């Protein structure tokens, strides 16, 4: 494939450098809103739906989106949009099931949900899998940006007398350093507000490429006529070619990818947790899927279509064998003037900053909530004040971000072996999402799903997935729907169907045999040597799993041993782990959301409709977490003492930045006045003399 170097001009580099400096300063400004780890990771749960919707756009329309969808647009045409139109499939499950659960139960991470719904051991397994997923996702982002910027650089250069050879990995290390500094000091609030700017910037830049491309070709009619007929089809062929086919993309993207993105992508989940309420989160999700996603499909793929048209009319400008991963950069350089090209590339950098900073912030949140706090609680008995604990955790979060950035850079190495980023991302999704996707989805929507069943799902599913990697034939071949076998990268996409099937198989078998498991464990417990029996079960399970990971026997033997291992694991789980099923599903499944609401508030829900009121704030004595309104104002809001209230600056364009959640205290007789504490003022950053709006939250 043809490789490009030294694209762009000095003007373009000046534009890009100015952008980077500006965005880092802009993001660092919002560090003043990080008073606690809740602020650092979740933005204080304060923002309006439109702000979160644009932030989600900048996260979803990531750097790899521009590169990989332009690549597929160049290779396959309009069918590149089909993967971008899949998330609607599971959005109702998200907005009416998963979203209210994660908000009302006040969980701080997905593994925490696993502990509350199942057990501590399940949380540990989920943490391991989720960290692998998040680090790999960031690695894909770094790889994409490296491939995007590499064509702009010369093959080598000399700086201050030192000679440098420009390599992909060297460039990625530099990118990781820049992004790490930005997210380490900004936190979630910085990410959300920079994403607001970047979301508009991404849409404008992507559409600008399309407009400039059409102008370069001579108009839409010329562009349309230059494209081959196959390039105008909305869907790819059913099972051909192996690198891009409908059935593979359906299982990898529509099912595994969409559920993974909506349910286990901590970056996205934390965006919704930053909304001021569940209803605001639902508005953001609906607006995103109905309006922003279709628009994004055009924005991220059109450079590939323009590139194909140019290669058809003038192959000397863009050769047909141009590296697909470079087509976005090459097309942007050809159709735009100096400075404009720099702006477009700055938009690509914005996409990287949005996606990677979001995911790094989310990965650090997983570390703090699921590793740092449990380990600290186990090792340290010294009591700390709230302020000391928060300061220490903020420092640990920033250190964790640096370490996780480094690990993400290292994860680029295996992904760089794939021919294009699209294949790398597809393989990543189909391999790492199925175990957690299955466990989360069934945990939320199936009341009978038990702790032993989810452990069997994760352990058994991963084991058969490993066997699928060793033996794609015959295991994955059974599910291939006729797609061709590529010996170098076998079943890049359709492997998702196999992985989802084996995880679901163990989930269903383990759930439906719960009574039998309890009976067997009851009989074992009556034996004098019951502890020895169970210890033997655990040792045998570890031995079998080791044999599977290192492929130490033939496929038939390992396949049978996998089922034996899962049986031993679920029996051991029932024996060792105390699990009260009725308590564990209370408020943690879609069937008990009202219980989750009561848990969130701490008392019965007040569902009476009220109105918003405008008030002036005044400081009160004391630091308790209550605010005090006039009796008439509380009557208008249909509020009672002990209800939850949301107070924000009356200026809507802040999007909830200057706001605070609190509790109604005893009322007074001074209409249109609210008494708040110094801590409320510090959290809300309210301006002196500025009006506030207040509304009953629950």
Secondary structure, DSSP 4 states (H G I P E B T S, - for coil): -B---S-S-HHHHHHHHHHHHHHHHHHHHGGGG-SSHHHHHHTTS-B-HHHHHHHHHHHHS-HHHHHHHHHHHHHHGGGGGGGGG-THHHHHHIIIIIHHHHHHTT-SSHHHHHHHHT-HHHHHHHHHHHHHHHHHHHHHHHHHHHHHHHTTS-SEEEETTEEEE--HHHHHHHHHHHHHHHHHHHHHHHHHHHHHHHHHHHHHHHHHHHHHHHHHHTSHHHHHHHS-GGGG-SS--SS-STTS-HHHHIIIIIIIIHHIIIII-HHHHHHHHTBSSHHHHHHHHHHIIIIIHHHHHHHHHHHHHHHHHHHHH-TTTS-TTB-GGGHHHHHHHHHS-TTHHHHHHHHHHHHHHHHHHHHHHHHHHHHIIIIIHHHHHHH------HHHHHHHHHHHHHHHHHHHHHHHHHTHHHHTTSSSHHHHHHHHHHHHSHHHHHHHHHHHH-TT--HHHHHHHHHHHHHHHHHHHH-HHHHGGGG-TTPPP-SSSTTTTTHHHHHHHHHHHHHHHHHHTHHHHHHHHHHHHTSTTHHHHHHHHHHHHHHHHHHHHTT-S-HHHHHHHHHHHHHHHHHHHHHHS---HHHHHTTTSGGGHHHHHHHHHTS---------EEEEEEE-SS--S-BB-BHHHHHHTT--TT-EEEEEES-GGGTTSSEEEEEB---BS-TTEEEE-HHHHHHHTPPTT--EEEEE--
